[in-house]
Amino acid sequence: MAKPAPIASSLADSLARQIAEGAFKPGDKLPSLRVLASLHDYAKNTVVAAFEMLVARGLVEPRRGSGYFVKSQAVDVNGRTSSAVAQDEATGSLGRAMDIVWMIREQFRTVPDALPVGDGFPPVEWLADVRLDKYHHKVVRTGLGTTFRYGTRFGYAPLREHLVGKLADFGIAVEPRQIVMTHGANDALDLVIRYFIPPGAVVLVDDPGYYLLHGKLKLAGARIVGVPRMPDGPDLVALEQLLITHKPRLFFTQSVAQNPTGSDTSPAKAFRILQLAQAHNLLIVENDALADFKPTASARLSSLDQLERTIYIGSVSKSFSAALRVGFIACNADLASDLADLKALVHVNSSEYCERMLDVILSEGRYQRHLARLRSRVAAAMVQAQDLLDELGASIFVRTPHSLYLWAALPGVEDSLTLARELQPRGLMLAPGRIFCVDAASPSPWSRFNVGALAQGKVRSALLEALGTPSR
C-alpha cells in the first residue's frame, strides 16, 4: 500500500517540470484523471494524489466540475514563481535536458495497438525482408574467436572498406582510416559533442531540428542557437548574422531528408554555407541518418567539401534495424584518430558483432534490392500521405518525393502539443512541433508525420474520424 506515494510524487514532479518549462501555461487545464491514468497505467487514486501535491506546492488549483488548472502566478512551497523554478533548474546540465527527456518519455511511449502517426522509424514491414537471423551463421564463420573479444578502436576493418565504397556513391572520397564505427548515429553525435564542446559554448542547430541532439547539447551545457530551417535549407541571412554575432565553432545540420521537415538543402545554399564556414572558421556536422531513403546523387555538404570543414555521420538504423546499433563518423584522418581514442575511453569499442553483421549484409546482392524496394515504398507512401494531409486541409512545409517525414500544420491547430494530448487516448501518437524546436516552451502548430504510417488505411481512418472529417 505504500508504493503509490513515490509514483504519485514522480508524476507530480513531471507535471511541475512541464509547468516550469512552459508546456502548461498559466490558466491551462491539466490532462484529466482519466487521460493520465490511461496513459501511464496508473490507478486514479495515484493521479489524484499527484494533483493534491501540486495544489500543496501552489502550482495548480482545482475547479469544481472542471478539473485542475495552472495558477495564473504559480508558486512553489518556497514562494518561488514557476519562472524562477525554471531558472533554477536551468543551472544544472541534466535540468537543461529534462524537457527533452520528458518529451521522449511521454510522446514516444510504447503503447499497445497505438497508431504511430509521428514515429521516427519506417513501418516494420518495410524492413522485414532484411532477415537478420539468416546472417548469424555467416557472421560466426567470418571469425568465431573475435566475436568474444573487443575489436579495434576504429571498428571492423572490412566494414570500413565497404563504407568507403558507399560514401563514394555519394561523391565523398575517403580512406578507411578516416572512418570510425560507432553505436549508431546518436553515439557518433555524442563523441563529437564530447570532443568539441565545452560547457557554455555556443552551438548552431537546425530549427526545427533533431530533438535528441538538442537534449544532448543541453546535457553538455552548450548554448543552443537555432538556424531557421526553410523549405530549401537553412536561412542563410540568419546563419551569417549568427556567425558574426556568436562566433560558434560547430553547426549541426541535415542536408537531405531533414528531421523533422523532410526538406533538402539546395545545391546553391550548400555552396554558400561552405563559403560562410570557410570565412568564419566553422565546422559543419552533417547527420545523414536517412541517406538510404534518398537518391545517391542528392547534394550533401560533405560531398561538396570533401570533409575539409565537414564531419559526416551515417547510420543504418532507419534502413535496416534500430536494433542493429551501427553508425559511423567520416572526417579527416587526424580527427578520426582522436575520436577513435575518445571512443576507446568512453566505450572501449563498438560492437564488432553488429559490424560484422552489417558487413555480411552489404556483401550480398540483396542489399541493393532492399534499398530499391525501400525507396519505392517511401515514394508511394509519400503520395498517399500528401493526399491525406491535403484532404485534412493541412499546410505542408515542403513536398518531396523521397523522405520518411512530412512537416505539416493541421487547420485550426495553434499548438500541436495540445492536439497530441487529446489524440493519445484514441491511440494516435503524434509528434508535436515543440519537441523539435529550440524554444520548446513556445506553442507550434506544426507536427512531424511519418509517411509510412499515414499510408496505412487504419491510420487514415482514425485521423479522419478524430479530426472530424468523414472518411471516404
N, C-alpha and C positions, 0 to 999 in steps of 0.2 A: 504493500500500500504506500510505501514511502517513495517509490520510484517516480511517480508523476511529477513531483516537485522539480527535480533537475530538468526534466523535459519541458515543463512549463516555463522555467526560468530561461532555458535556452531559446524557446520560441519568443519570449518577451524580449530577450536581448537582440534577437534577429529583427524583430519589428521596431525596436527602439533605434537600432542602427539604420534601418531604412528611413525612419523619420528624420534622424540626424543628417542623413545624406541627401534628403530631399525627395526620396522615392514617394513618400507620403507627405504632402504639404499641409500647412495649417488649414483646417476645415475639411480635409479629405476624410471620407469614411473608410475605415479599415475593412478588409475582407470579412465576410460573415463567419459566424461559428461553424456553420455547415461547410462552407468552402474550405476553411483552414483545416477542419477535421478531416475532410475528404482528401485534400491534397497531401497532408502529412501522415495520414492514417493514425491520427490521434483521437483519443476519447474527447467528447465535447467538454467534459469537466476540466481536462488539461488546458484546452483553449481558453475556457472561462478563467481559470487560474492565471494564465498569461495576461489576459486583458486586465484582470484586477491588479496585477503587478504594475502594469503600465499606468493605470489610474493612480496607484500609490506613488509612482515616480513623477506624477504631474504631467505626463506626456499626452494622455488621451482622456476623454470624458464620455461617459455613457449617456445616450439619449433614449429615453423610454420609447420602446416600439420601433426605434430606427437603427440601433446598433451603437458602435463605438467610433468616435471621431477624434482626429488630431486636434489638440487645443490650438487656438489662434496664436498663443505665445507659450508653447510647451516648455516646461522647466522640469529638471530632474530633482531628486531629493536634496541636492546640494544647492538648489536655487539657480542652476545654470540653464540658459536657454538652449534649445536644440542646436542653434548655430554654434554656440560655444562648445557644446559637446562634440559637434563635428570637427571643430578646430582642434580640440584636444586629441581626438582620435587620429587626426592627420599628422600628429607629431611622431607617430610610430610607423615604421615601414609596413608592418602587417596591417595596421589600421588603414593605411592608404590603399591597400589592396582588397580590403574586405568587401567593398561594394561589388567588385568583380567576382569575388568568391561567392557572395550571396547570389548573384545573378546566375552563376554556373550551377549552384545547387538548386535554385528554385525554378529556373526556366528550362533546365535540361535534365530534370529528374527522370529516371526510368519508370514510366507508368504503364502498367499492363494495358494493352489494347489502345494506347494513345495514338493519335494521328500526328506524326511529327512534321507539321507544316513548315517549320523553320529549321529542321535538322541540318547539322553540318556535314552529314555523310550521305553518299548516294544510297538508294534502296539496296537492301541486301541481295535481292535477286539480280541486280546488275553485276555483282561481284561473285556470284555463286559458281560461275564456270571456272574460277581460279580455285581449284580444289587443293588446298594446302596439304591435306592428308596424303595426296598422291605423291608428294615430293619428298616426304620424310626419308624413305629408304635411299633415295638418291643423295640427300644431304649427308646421311651417315656414311655412304660409300665414298664420299669425297674426302673423308678424313675422320674416322671414328675417334681416334685419340684426341684430336684437337677440340672436339665438342665438349670435352670435360675440362678444358683449360682456358685461361684467359687468352684473348687474341692480342694483336698488336695495337699500339696506341692510335694508329691511323685507321684501323679496321681491315677487313678481309681484302687482301690484295687483288684476287681475281674479280671481285665485285667492283672494286675501284677502276679496274681496267674496263669493265663493262660500262661503267658510268662515264668514262672518257668518251666512248662512242655515243652514248645517249646525249651527252652535252654537245657533242659535235653536231648532232642533228638539229640542235637549237642554235648553232652557229657560235658556240662557246668553245674555244680551243684550250684544253687543259692537259696536264700530265697527272699521272696517279698521285704523285707527291703533293699535289695541290688539293687533294680531296681528303676530308676527314669524315668518317662514318659516325653517326650519332643515333640516339634512341628517338628517332622521329624528328620532325621539323621543330617541335617545341623545345626539345633538348638542344637543338642547334641554336635556337634563339637564346636560350639560357646561357650557353657558352659565350656567345658574342656579347651579351649584356654583362656577364661577369668580367670579361676581358677588357671591355672598353669604357664602361660607365660607372664612375664613382658617384656616391650619394650627392645629390644636388645638381648634377649635370643636366643640361637641357638636351632633350632628345625630340626630334621631329617624327611624327607618325601620320599615316593617312587618317582623315577624319571625315566620315566614319571609317573604322578600320577593324583590325582583328582584336577582339576584346581580350583574349588571353594574353596577347602581347602587352596591352595596356596594364593588365594586372601584374605581369612580370616586372615591368618598368616601375610601377608603383612600389612593388616589393623591394626593388633595388634602391629606392629613394630618389629616383630620377624625377626631373621636372618635365612633364609631358606637354608638348605643344602640338596641336593638330594642324595639319595642312589640309584645307578643304579639298575633298575629292569631287571632281566634276565628271561628267559622262565620258570625257576623253582623257582622264588622268588628273594629276594634282593641279591645283590652281597655281599657275606659275607666278602671277603677280604676288600672291600671298607668300609663296615659297621664297621668292627673292627678298621680300621685306623681312621675313622671319630670319633668314640667313644673316641679313645686315644687323638686325636688332639683337639676336640671341647668340649668334656665332656657334651654333651647335656642331658637334663632331659627327653625329650619325643621323641618318634619315631612314627609317624603316618603311618600306613600301612594297606593293604588289603590282607589277606591271600588267599582268594578264589575269583575267578571271578573278578580279579583286574581291576579297571577302570583306564586307557583305554585298557590295553593289553589283558584282559581276562585270564591272567595266574594265576596259583595256586602256592602257596609256598609248596615245597615238605616237607614231614614229617621230613626228615633228616635236612633240612635247618631250619625248625621250631624249632627243639630241639636246634640247635646251636644258633639261635637268642636268645632263652630264656637263654642259658648259658651266652652269652655276656651281656644280660640285667642284669643278676644277678651280674656279675663281675664288671659292670660299673654303677651300680645304675640307670638303665634306666627303664622308664615306657613306655609301648607299648600301643598305642591307635589303636585298631583293628576295622576298619569300615567294617561292613558286610552287606551293604545295599542290596546286591544281593543274600542273603542267600537262599531265596526261590527257586532260579533257580538251586541250587546245591544239590547233594545228601547229606542227613544229616550226613553221615559218613565222609565227607570231612575234612581234617586236618585243624584245626584252632588253632592259638596260645592260645586263651583263654581256649580251651578245654584241652590243654596240661598243661597250667599254673594254671587253676582254679582261675583266677582273682587275683593272688598274685601280679604279675607285669604287668598285662594287664587290660585294660579298654575296654569293649566290647560295640560297638554301633550298634544298629539294626534299621530297618525301614520297612514299608510296602508300600512305595511309588511306587516301581517298580513292586510289585506283586499284588497290589490291585488298588490303585489310588493315583496319585500325589496330588489330591485334599483332600485326607484323611490324613491330616498332623499329623501322629502319628509315633513317633520314641521312642527310649529308650536308656538309659545307664545302663549297668550292671557292677558293680565294688564291691570293699569291702564295708562293711556296713558303716564304718565311713566316707569314701569319698562320698558315696551315700547321706548321711545325709547333708554333706556340699554342695554338688551340688544341692540338693533339696532346701536348703536355698538360694543359689545363684539364682536358677530358680525363687523362690518366689520374690526375689528382682528385677530381671530383667523383668519377665513376669507375676508375681503374681501366675499364674498356667498355665498348659497346657489345651488343650481343652477336657473337660470331655465328651462332646457330641460325639466327634470323637472317644474318647477312648471307650465309651460305644458301639458305632457302631462296632468297631473292635472286642470288646468282644463278641457281639452277633454273628458276622460272625464266630469267632473261635469256638463258642459253637455248631455250626451246622456241620453236616456231609459233606456238600458240600464244606467246606473249603479244606479238603484233596483231594477231587476230582478236585477242581480247581487247586491246586498245581500240581497234577499229569498231568493234561492237559497242564499246563504251561511248565513243564519240557519236556513233549513230544514235544510241539511246538518248544521250543528253540533248542532241539536236531535235529529236522527235518530241521529247518531253518539254523542251523549251517552247515549241509551237503550242502545245496543249496548255502549258502554264500561262503563256501570254494571253491566249484566248479566254481562259478562265478569269484572269485578272481584268481583262477588258470587259467581260460580262459583269463583273462586280463593280465596274466603274472606277477601278483603281488608276492612280497615276504611276507609271513605270519609269524609273530613273533613266535606264538605258536599255535598249533592246539589242540583244546579242544572240547569235546562233550557237555559241559554244561556251556555256557557263553553267555551273551547278546551281547558281543563285540568281534571283531577281530581287531588286530593291524597289519596293512599291509602297504607296500610301493609299489606304482604303478611304473612300469618301466618307466625310463626316467624322473621321477619327482625328482627334487632336493629340492624343497620347496613346501610342500603340501598347504601352505597358499596361494601361487600364484595360484595353481590349484583350490583351493576353491573359490577364487575370480573370476576366469574365468568361473567356472561352475554355479555360483549363477544366472546369467541372464538366464540360461537354466532351472532354478528351482531345481537344485540339490544342496542340502545343506550338505557340507562336514564338518567334524570336524578335522581340520588340527593339526598335531602333536605339533606345537609350543604351543598351548593352554595348553597342559598337561605337558610341560617341565618346570623345574625350571628356566632355561635360555630361556625365551620366545622370546628373540631377535635373537637367532640363528636359521637358516633355518633347517627344519626337513623334510625328505622325507616321514615320516610316517603319517598315518591318522587312526582315530578310525572309524570303520564301525559297524553299527547296523545290526546284522544278520537277525532280523525280517524285516528290510527294504530291505536288499539285496535279501531276498527270494521272494519279490513281483515282479511279472512279469514286471510291468511298470517301476520299478526302474532298473531292469536288462537291459531292452531295452534302457532306457535313458542313462545309464552309457556306455553301449557298443557303442552307437551312438556317445556320447560326446567324448569318448576316441579313436574313430576311429577304433573300432573293429566291423566288421559286425556281426549283431545278427543272430543266427542260430535257 
